[in-house]
Amino acid sequence: MDVDLIFRIAAVGILVSVLNQVLARSGREEQATMVTLAGLVVVLMMVVQQISDLFQLVEDLFGL
């Protein structure tokens, strides 16, 4: 696992929080919620990919 993954997750979090604040202050709470959910999905996809790579590595390591 690289430190790069942590930086990418942090960048998505910062971007989502800024967009959420801008949209919420302009009265678009529904779009702010959708941006938050989209950010969550993006981060979950990145984490699931890393977990998949981990399981593949363990499978190759033990020859399963």
PyMOL commands that set and color helices and strands:
alter all, ss='L'
color gray80, all
select helices_A, chain A and resi 3-25+29-62
alter helices_A, ss='H'
color red, helices_A
deselect
rebuild
show_as cartoon
